Amino acid sequence: MSAASEARQDDGRDRDMEGRARSARPRDGLGRPLPYGAHGVERQPEGVVRTPEETVAEAQALLDAGKPFHAHEVFEDAWKSGPEDERALWRGLAQLAVGLTHAARGNVTGGARLLRRGAGGTAEWSALTGRERPYGMDLGELGAWARGVAAAVEREGTAIDARESAPRLAGPGS
């Protein structure tokens, strides 16, 4: 039994050890809840403070494994713990990852919308800061990737393979 499930409250709601609402249900690789007792994938720990380079590397490993929901959580940690002037960057990257998640789940409209929102957010951050390649990431290339995937899911109208569609965040040796 996990610590999260041990923290389940008498009111029937799952709570973490601090009493915050948090589902203890296992999840699949795309973050969808599974029935209690089912075998799911290991959850991404939340609230981890990483360097930007560690964030990019961890998110890339998760994207390569077909786990964009988990990559979204890594970017969300950077968004919440990073310097104020970079929060819009990490938020935009989190939106790209969760957009890929929705597109892989078959949510065509939501996936496309989030992919475009993330592309717009990272482009806006880049224009405001003058930084086009933070931490080895080519934001223009990521934006083009996101818009391309958004157009493809709308055109096809079906779920995509998250692993096959995952972006390359940074070039080799970045």
Summary of the structure (lengths in Angstrom):
residues: 174
radius of gyration: 16.7
end to end distance: 40.3
largest distance: 52.1
contacts: 542
relative contact order: 0.12
helix: 57%
strand: 4%
